[in-house]
Amino acid sequence: MIPSQQHQIPFAVNVLRRGGIVAFPTETFYGLAVDPFNPLALNRLFSVKGRAENKPVLVLVRDIEQCSTLMEQPLPVTFSKLAEIFWPGPLTLICQALETVPVELTGNTGTVGVRHSPHPVARDLVNAFGKPITATSANFSGQAAAITAAQVDEIFSGAIDCVLDGGKTPGKNASTLVKCNHNTVECLREGVLGCQSIFDALAP
């Protein structure tokens, strides 16, 4: 286990650049990071989690500008407005992915989901890596997600390369998933944020 002090972030970045897997805390649960543009790393992530290959993997970004590396531009107006209101925070926004984004990331859906995490360890990792990172929950697919670094170690038993210990995470609810079109949104999963709060934010 690698502690999350600032001087350990470069170690985790090197792991990501080598195609490895890093566990780190977020504002919801612990997540698993790989380079989202590395198909081999993504395939390993799916294998470690026992995750079906047709399930897309959400991604953390540094800011809305970094979405341009993943998503077709211009972004929907609904996307930009919700990001302005709720980011950084537990809101994952989904829209059309660039054709260059690996299908392993999109699960062959043609879309990708992104969020900007307010957790300081997650933020530092994304900033130091210099591009987006995956943030799928640290669990075996279909099972409870880890809320502490110790639980990550217990679940994966050394199958991942680095665990950044940022203390206990809130758990309970995941991020809210919202699919954005230019004039409408679809709430796919209600999480920390209620779906009604999303609709209210977009009301005229």
BAFI-3210 file (N, C-alpha, C; in Angstrom, 3 decimals, decimal comma, padded with zeros to 6 digits):
// residues 204
n [1|2|3|4|5|6|7|8|9|10|11|12|13|14|15|16|17|18|19|20|21|22|23|24|25|26|27|28|29|30|31|32|33|34|35|36|37|38|39|40|41|42|43|44|45|46|47|48|49|50|51|52|53|54|55|56|57|58|59|60|61|62|63|64|65|66|67|68|69|70|71|72|73|74|75|76|77|78|79|80|81|82|83|84|85|86|87|88|89|90|91|92|93|94|95|96|97|98|99|100|101|102|103|104|105|106|107|108|109|110|111|112|113|114|115|116|117|118|119|120|121|122|123|124|125|126|127|128|129|130|131|132|133|134|135|136|137|138|139|140|141|142|143|144|145|146|147|148|149|150|151|152|153|154|155|156|157|158|159|160|161|162|163|164|165|166|167|168|169|170|171|172|173|174|175|176|177|178|179|180|181|182|183|184|185|186|187|188|189|190|191|192|193|194|195|196|197|198|199|200|201|202|203|204]
n.u [000,844|000,541|000,989|-000,957|000,369|001,667|004,175|004,003|002,350|003,706|004,813|002,484|001,630|003,659|003,108|000,634|001,476|002,943|001,041|-000,280|-002,441|-004,068|-005,387|-007,511|-008,861|-012,134|-014,816|-016,935|-016,600|-013,700|-011,776|-010,660|-007,908|-006,749|-004,865|-007,003|-006,700|-005,267|-005,612|-004,698|-004,260|-006,882|-008,140|-006,885|-007,881|-010,620|-010,386|-009,328|-011,431|-013,449|-015,334|-017,927|-017,284|-018,900|-019,682|-019,451|-016,753|-016,391|-014,804|-012,414|-011,863|-009,712|-010,844|-013,491|-012,454|-010,675|-012,302|-012,385|-010,555|-011,818|-014,482|-016,918|-016,942|-018,826|-019,562|-022,718|-025,162|-026,541|-024,763|-022,570|-023,775|-024,616|-022,159|-020,941|-022,487|-022,451|-019,919|-016,680|-017,807|-020,145|-021,243|-021,702|-021,373|-022,628|-021,922|-021,503|-018,760|-015,444|-014,310|-011,808|-011,532|-010,914|-012,794|-013,023|-013,276|-015,698|-017,459|-018,545|-020,670|-020,506|-020,534|-019,276|-018,662|-018,014|-016,508|-015,703|-013,779|-013,971|-012,288|-009,215|-007,024|-007,758|-007,955|-005,276|-004,000|-005,099|-004,287|-001,476|-001,009|-001,775|-003,695|-006,989|-008,224|-009,355|-012,135|-013,571|-015,431|-013,804|-014,044|-015,190|-017,060|-020,442|-020,434|-020,084|-018,522|-015,209|-014,533|-012,391|-008,768|-007,759|-009,823|-009,684|-007,221|-007,941|-009,946|-008,658|-006,196|-003,426|-003,586|-003,635|-001,577|-000,901|-001,969|-003,412|-003,697|-006,169|-007,666|-010,934|-013,706|-016,909|-018,850|-021,941|-023,685|-023,298|-021,914|-024,182|-025,630|-025,936|-027,190|-026,429|-028,042|-028,380|-030,544|-031,910|-031,900|-031,140|-031,680|-029,834|-028,979|-029,707|-027,812|-025,633|-026,501|-029,802|-032,076|-034,052|-032,900|-031,131|-032,821|-034,122|-032,023|-031,701|-033,965|-035,886]
n.v [-001,192|002,211|005,255|008,328|010,756|013,799|013,394|010,815|010,684|010,968|008,377|006,819|007,906|007,036|004,315|004,280|005,185|003,040|001,250|000,188|-000,421|001,695|002,205|004,557|007,172|008,656|011,094|009,461|006,411|004,205|004,214|002,684|003,334|003,529|004,241|005,676|005,634|003,456|000,445|-002,115|-001,780|-001,192|-003,637|-005,267|-004,113|-004,771|-007,536|-007,857|-006,840|-008,560|-007,762|-007,263|-006,904|-005,261|-003,182|000,210|002,363|004,820|008,088|010,277|013,768|016,650|019,156|020,893|021,564|019,504|017,525|017,579|015,812|013,455|013,632|014,462|017,660|020,728|020,541|019,416|021,902|021,393|019,733|021,452|023,360|021,876|020,909|023,298|024,001|021,791|020,640|020,743|017,513|014,810|014,006|012,384|012,943|012,130|011,791|011,940|010,052|010,645|009,268|008,205|007,269|004,434|001,452|-000,240|001,408|002,717|000,637|-000,157|001,547|004,010|006,267|008,230|008,607|011,213|012,831|015,421|015,179|016,234|015,296|015,545|013,752|012,334|014,524|015,458|013,274|013,130|015,639|015,415|013,282|014,320|013,867|012,406|009,884|006,532|005,716|003,609|001,787|000,390|-002,714|-006,161|-006,909|-006,162|-006,434|-005,013|-001,801|-000,767|001,220|001,970|001,965|-000,375|-002,175|-002,279|-003,621|-006,046|-006,978|-007,244|-008,436|-007,915|-007,831|-005,469|-002,582|-000,373|001,334|004,203|005,569|007,353|007,613|006,982|006,789|008,337|006,443|004,617|006,051|006,153|008,147|010,340|009,529|011,069|011,418|013,492|015,396|017,826|019,511|018,197|016,025|012,815|011,038|008,491|007,087|007,535|009,007|010,328|012,927|014,035|013,163|015,042|017,416|017,828|018,210|020,512|022,336|022,833|024,039|026,646]
n.w [000,000|-000,823|000,744|000,639|000,642|-000,751|-002,020|-002,901|-005,049|-007,587|-007,805|-008,181|-010,610|-012,338|-012,261|-013,615|-016,130|-016,966|-017,588|-015,420|-012,524|-010,285|-007,095|-005,528|-003,393|-003,661|-003,713|-003,228|-003,294|-003,071|-006,038|-009,143|-011,053|-014,384|-017,344|-019,575|-022,295|-022,988|-024,272|-023,422|-020,685|-019,930|-020,541|-018,680|-016,353|-016,545|-016,311|-013,712|-012,170|-012,899|-014,721|-017,105|-020,568|-022,053|-020,512|-019,924|-018,753|-016,340|-016,197|-014,718|-014,940|-015,172|-015,531|-017,276|-019,741|-020,326|-021,191|-023,909|-024,904|-024,911|-025,739|-028,265|-029,765|-030,255|-026,711|-025,409|-024,522|-022,180|-020,825|-020,318|-018,669|-016,419|-015,525|-014,808|-012,616|-010,808|-010,671|-009,082|-008,110|-007,186|-009,774|-012,707|-016,071|-019,216|-022,634|-026,258|-027,396|-028,696|-031,809|-031,567|-029,022|-027,014|-027,594|-025,495|-023,321|-023,717|-023,827|-026,202|-026,587|-027,710|-026,239|-023,465|-019,981|-017,685|-014,832|-012,460|-009,776|-006,346|-004,410|-002,692|-003,135|-005,439|-007,165|-007,152|-008,330|-010,940|-011,897|-011,789|-013,512|-015,904|-017,802|-018,397|-016,042|-015,387|-013,239|-012,163|-009,727|-006,839|-006,657|-006,926|-009,762|-009,367|-006,636|-003,291|-003,103|-002,176|000,705|002,155|002,196|003,258|002,765|-000,010|-000,328|000,840|-000,877|-003,399|-002,995|-003,671|-006,433|-007,781|-008,522|-006,934|-004,058|-003,019|000,027|001,302|003,550|005,032|002,844|001,944|000,986|000,737|-001,356|-004,916|-007,613|-009,331|-012,433|-015,516|-018,712|-021,363|-023,810|-026,435|-025,774|-023,809|-020,905|-019,468|-016,624|-015,549|-013,340|-010,025|-007,568|-005,194|-005,699|-006,112|-008,741|-009,280|-008,508|-010,559|-012,770|-011,874|-011,901|-014,561|-015,305|-016,857]
ca.u [000,000|001,303|000,225|-001,368|001,069|001,928|005,361|003,714|001,589|004,548|004,910|001,244|001,635|004,532|002,355|-000,340|002,173|003,407|-000,117|-000,713|-003,707|-003,925|-006,603|-007,434|-010,142|-012,920|-015,851|-017,952|-015,910|-012,391|-011,859|-009,503|-007,442|-005,779|-004,849|-008,172|-006,337|-004,425|-006,501|-004,177|-004,551|-008,320|-008,451|-006,451|-008,834|-011,809|-010,052|-009,178|-012,750|-014,434|-016,371|-018,316|-016,633|-019,857|-020,011|-018,507|-016,000|-016,386|-013,487|-012,248|-011,139|-009,193|-011,786|-014,337|-011,630|-010,049|-013,287|-012,161|-009,740|-012,674|-015,838|-017,147|-017,142|-018,960|-020,330|-024,100|-025,409|-026,932|-023,530|-021,797|-024,481|-024,571|-020,779|-020,695|-023,213|-022,223|-018,517|-016,399|-018,830|-020,504|-022,120|-021,079|-022,088|-022,389|-022,315|-020,880|-017,307|-014,668|-014,073|-010,483|-011,587|-010,980|-014,115|-013,006|-013,717|-017,101|-018,293|-019,202|-021,888|-020,281|-020,586|-018,350|-019,101|-016,906|-016,818|-014,592|-013,854|-013,436|-011,401|-007,863|-006,128|-008,186|-007,572|-003,826|-003,603|-005,468|-003,434|-000,103|-000,972|-001,855|-004,812|-008,006|-007,992|-010,590|-012,510|-014,541|-015,367|-012,859|-014,805|-015,506|-018,278|-021,681|-020,294|-019,927|-017,272|-014,369|-014,567|-011,097|-007,638|-007,652|-010,797|-009,123|-006,231|-008,639|-010,680|-007,841|-005,092|-002,203|-003,792|-003,413|-000,174|-000,672|-003,144|-003,217|-004,545|-006,662|-008,639|-012,257|-014,565|-018,289|-019,629|-023,408|-024,212|-022,353|-022,219|-025,387|-025,311|-026,859|-026,850|-026,743|-028,247|-028,239|-031,624|-032,547|-031,032|-031,770|-031,043|-029,702|-028,793|-029,734|-026,800|-025,528|-027,384|-031,112|-032,371|-034,866|-032,019|-030,570|-033,856|-034,359|-030,904|-031,833|-035,253|-035,769]
ca.v [000,000|003,449|006,344|009,329|012,020|014,397|012,855|009,484|010,803|010,610|006,913|006,340|008,335|006,111|003,064|004,478|005,294|001,698|000,393|-000,426|-000,067|002,435|002,455|005,884|007,583|009,711|011,623|008,425|005,186|004,074|003,907|002,058|004,164|003,166|005,170|005,334|005,531|002,269|-000,719|-003,230|-001,464|-001,344|-005,063|-005,787|-003,616|-005,606|-008,856|-007,773|-006,616|-009,520|-006,895|-007,550|-005,976|-004,326|-002,131|001,329|002,757|006,279|008,714|011,561|014,797|017,777|020,259|020,692|021,668|018,212|016,661|017,613|014,659|012,272|013,838|015,307|019,080|021,321|019,783|019,888|023,008|020,809|019,250|022,595|024,020|021,016|020,899|024,582|024,057|020,675|020,200|019,341|016,863|013,435|013,974|011,870|013,402|011,212|012,207|011,226|009,927|010,736|007,969|007,734|006,710|002,971|000,853|-000,858|002,421|003,045|-000,562|-000,167|002,369|005,256|007,381|008,141|009,373|011,886|013,723|016,137|014,837|017,220|014,687|016,057|012,732|012,143|015,731|015,491|012,214|013,559|016,766|014,955|012,402|015,217|013,498|011,714|008,539|005,820|005,778|002,581|001,499|-000,649|-003,888|-007,150|-006,472|-006,573|-006,493|-003,717|-001,104|-000,467|002,592|002,219|001,324|-001,738|-002,996|-002,494|-004,691|-007,297|-007,426|-007,575|-009,305|-007,687|-007,907|-004,144|-002,195|000,729|001,828|005,477|005,567|008,684|007,511|006,424|007,566|008,344|005,263|004,709|006,331|006,424|009,392|010,357|009,428|011,833|011,471|014,836|015,752|019,281|020,229|017,357|015,121|011,597|010,604|007,041|006,517|008,521|008,725|011,346|014,015|013,589|013,496|016,256|018,582|018,000|018,827|021,870|023,185|023,145|024,680|028,045]
ca.w [000,000|-000,907|001,345|-000,340|000,758|-002,051|-002,686|-003,426|-006,295|-008,739|-007,899|-008,787|-012,014|-013,065|-012,402|-014,692|-017,418|-017,331|-017,847|-014,177|-011,889|-009,030|-006,323|-004,918|-002,828|-004,285|-002,839|-003,015|-002,893|-003,710|-007,456|-009,781|-012,163|-015,410|-018,472|-020,385|-023,709|-023,110|-024,313|-022,629|-019,289|-019,745|-020,517|-017,386|-015,374|-016,646|-015,796|-012,256|-011,578|-013,358|-015,284|-018,479|-021,490|-022,663|-019,551|-020,038|-017,563|-016,207|-016,216|-014,039|-015,688|-014,382|-015,693|-018,445|-020,942|-020,604|-021,844|-025,357|-025,277|-024,840|-026,219|-029,430|-029,480|-028,924|-025,746|-025,292|-023,591|-020,898|-020,197|-019,828|-017,569|-015,235|-015,046|-014,152|-011,346|-009,873|-010,602|-008,795|-007,300|-007,545|-010,942|-013,926|-017,254|-020,327|-023,980|-027,365|-027,337|-029,928|-032,440|-031,171|-027,670|-027,091|-027,379|-024,170|-022,368|-023,954|-023,835|-027,513|-026,561|-028,425|-025,287|-022,336|-018,823|-017,013|-013,720|-011,848|-008,358|-005,410|-003,416|-002,949|-003,684|-006,830|-007,901|-007,328|-009,254|-012,299|-012,279|-011,999|-014,688|-017,046|-018,664|-017,607|-015,510|-015,083|-011,823|-011,836|-008,297|-006,422|-006,216|-007,924|-010,412|-008,728|-005,195|-002,631|-003,387|-001,018|001,215|002,792|001,530|003,767|002,031|-001,350|-000,201|001,138|-002,062|-004,569|-002,562|-004,427|-007,886|-008,352|-008,384|-006,010|-003,340|-002,343|001,215|001,618|004,626|004,739|001,946|002,442|000,651|000,661|-002,691|-005,995|-008,326|-010,158|-013,861|-016,350|-020,135|-021,873|-025,204|-026,551|-025,112|-022,800|-020,157|-018,973|-015,378|-015,664|-012,003|-008,947|-006,580|-004,157|-006,117|-006,564|-010,138|-009,353|-008,421|-011,897|-013,611|-011,383|-012,304|-015,978|-015,557|-017,295]
c.u [000,883|000,488|000,039|-000,691|001,518|003,116|005,136|002,909|002,458|004,735|003,680|001,167|002,509|003,862|001,365|000,340|002,707|002,253|-000,663|-002,037|-003,437|-005,293|-006,443|-008,809|-010,815|-013,952|-016,987|-017,299|-014,444|-012,619|-010,591|-009,148|-006,516|-005,804|-006,004|-007,897|-005,456|-005,309|-006,008|-004,453|-006,041|-008,723|-008,032|-007,406|-010,104|-011,557|-009,981|-010,536|-013,756|-015,620|-016,661|-017,765|-017,594|-020,310|-018,992|-017,872|-015,989|-014,972|-013,518|-011,443|-010,711|-010,178|-012,567|-013,530|-011,008|-011,015|-013,059|-011,285|-010,566|-013,975|-015,901|-017,461|-018,050|-019,778|-021,769|-024,232|-025,770|-025,718|-022,783|-022,461|-024,413|-023,162|-020,466|-021,319|-022,697|-020,777|-017,680|-017,446|-019,236|-021,523|-021,325|-021,954|-021,658|-022,801|-021,425|-019,357|-016,681|-014,432|-012,733|-010,460|-011,716|-012,383|-014,172|-013,514|-015,219|-018,023|-019,104|-020,512|-021,750|-020,339|-019,564|-018,855|-017,915|-017,408|-015,533|-014,700|-013,296|-012,456|-009,956|-006,906|-006,474|-007,756|-006,068|-003,361|-003,915|-004,546|-002,025|000,023|-001,081|-002,916|-005,826|-007,534|-009,341|-010,873|-013,623|-014,364|-014,441|-013,632|-014,763|-016,875|-019,512|-021,627|-020,062|-018,559|-016,534|-014,521|-013,294|-010,006|-007,478|-008,631|-010,328|-008,128|-006,900|-009,334|-009,744|-006,566|-003,844|-002,353|-003,673|-002,056|000,104|-001,995|-002,770|-004,205|-004,926|-007,691|-009,964|-013,050|-016,020|-019,078|-021,102|-023,897|-023,100|-022,680|-023,511|-024,970|-026,376|-026,346|-027,342|-026,926|-028,242|-029,317|-032,294|-031,498|-031,847|-030,998|-031,022|-029,526|-028,818|-028,729|-026,806|-026,449|-028,720|-031,372|-033,175|-033,996|-031,355|-031,582|-034,115|-033,264|-031,013|-033,141|-035,057|-035,913]
c.v [001,247|004,566|007,484|010,678|012,493|013,762|011,456|009,542|010,492|009,106|006,352|006,717|007,407|004,762|003,176|004,515|003,955|000,747|-000,280|000,123|000,575|002,566|003,774|006,278|008,674|010,203|010,631|007,163|005,264|003,675|003,240|002,863|003,389|004,285|004,811|005,231|004,318|001,025|-001,902|-003,011|-001,618|-002,809|-005,697|-005,348|-004,462|-006,987|-008,862|-007,631|-007,718|-008,823|-007,270|-006,484|-004,995|-003,241|-001,005|001,669|004,285|006,797|009,999|012,503|015,906|018,938|020,015|020,777|020,322|017,219|016,598|016,455|013,382|012,409|014,734|016,734|019,693|020,427|020,294|021,011|022,478|020,318|020,411|023,251|023,192|020,945|022,186|024,627|023,019|020,182|021,200|018,751|015,528|013,338|013,528|012,229|012,582|011,868|011,516|011,239|010,184|009,347|007,364|007,128|005,195|002,435|000,155|000,119|002,683|001,831|-000,687|000,623|003,622|006,479|007,155|009,052|009,947|012,656|014,350|015,927|015,955|016,626|015,102|015,014|012,465|013,323|015,764|014,446|012,602|014,681|016,303|014,066|013,219|014,877|012,719|010,360|007,856|005,912|004,779|002,165|000,322|-001,808|-004,950|-006,792|-007,046|-006,645|-005,096|-003,120|-000,797|000,990|002,932|001,519|-000,111|-002,665|-003,264|-003,652|-006,039|-007,858|-007,968|-008,350|-009,156|-007,723|-006,552|-003,628|-001,143|001,116|003,120|005,563|007,002|008,671|006,950|007,363|007,449|007,065|005,592|004,887|006,619|007,785|009,226|010,359|010,141|011,844|012,793|014,840|017,280|020,030|019,445|016,553|013,901|011,145|009,076|006,357|007,647|008,111|009,759|012,525|013,447|014,009|014,784|017,499|018,872|018,709|020,274|022,830|023,630|023,859|026,139|029,016]
c.w [000,000|-000,285|000,363|-000,154|-000,623|-002,763|-003,244|-004,722|-007,513|-008,907|-008,598|-010,266|-012,852|-013,263|-013,554|-016,056|-017,892|-017,624|-016,616|-013,665|-010,536|-008,370|-005,581|-004,384|-003,658|-003,273|-002,595|-002,443|-003,335|-005,160|-007,942|-011,029|-013,075|-016,446|-019,403|-021,877|-023,991|-023,098|-023,486|-021,139|-018,997|-019,681|-019,202|-016,279|-015,372|-016,047|-014,279|-011,574|-011,904|-014,000|-016,731|-019,411|-022,144|-021,699|-019,666|-018,694|-017,485|-015,974|-015,393|-014,919|-014,741|-014,370|-016,977|-019,737|-021,313|-021,241|-023,350|-025,823|-025,368|-025,621|-027,443|-028,985|-030,547|-028,006|-025,728|-024,272|-022,213|-020,127|-019,548|-018,624|-016,297|-014,658|-014,288|-012,766|-010,346|-009,788|-009,837|-007,853|-007,871|-008,672|-012,157|-015,118|-018,461|-021,632|-025,015|-027,271|-028,701|-030,497|-032,032|-029,770|-027,760|-026,806|-026,028|-023,110|-022,500|-023,867|-025,103|-027,524|-027,407|-027,542|-024,182|-021,227|-018,067|-015,792|-013,204|-010,347|-007,479|-004,409|-003,697|-003,526|-005,147|-007,690|-008,181|-008,337|-010,698|-012,770|-012,610|-013,231|-015,969|-018,066|-017,834|-017,086|-015,330|-013,590|-011,523|-010,379|-008,001|-005,809|-007,294|-008,473|-009,715|-007,222|-004,619|-002,928|-002,095|-000,608|001,987|001,990|001,984|003,061|000,608|-001,309|000,025|-000,097|-003,134|-004,253|-003,434|-005,929|-008,563|-007,888|-007,324|-005,368|-002,631|-001,180|001,569|002,721|004,153|003,825|002,399|002,165|000,475|-000,761|-003,683|-006,606|-009,119|-011,628|-014,686|-017,785|-020,703|-023,378|-025,262|-025,783|-023,992|-022,054|-019,726|-017,740|-015,363|-014,314|-010,986|-007,882|-005,482|-004,458|-006,577|-008,000|-010,246|-009,277|-009,768|-012,799|-013,189|-011,849|-013,755|-016,311|-015,964|-016,133]
res [m|i|p|s|q|q|h|q|i|p|f|a|v|n|v|l|r|r|g|g|i|v|a|f|p|t|e|t|f|y|g|l|a|v|d|p|f|n|p|l|a|l|n|r|l|f|s|v|k|g|r|a|e|n|k|p|v|l|v|l|v|r|d|i|e|q|c|s|t|l|m|e|q|p|l|p|v|t|f|s|k|l|a|e|i|f|w|p|g|p|l|t|l|i|c|q|a|l|e|t|v|p|v|e|l|t|g|n|t|g|t|v|g|v|r|h|s|p|h|p|v|a|r|d|l|v|n|a|f|g|k|p|i|t|a|t|s|a|n|f|s|g|q|a|a|a|i|t|a|a|q|v|d|e|i|f|s|g|a|i|d|c|v|l|d|g|g|k|t|p|g|k|n|a|s|t|l|v|k|c|n|h|n|t|v|e|c|l|r|e|g|v|l|g|c|q|s|i|f|d|a|l|a|p]
***
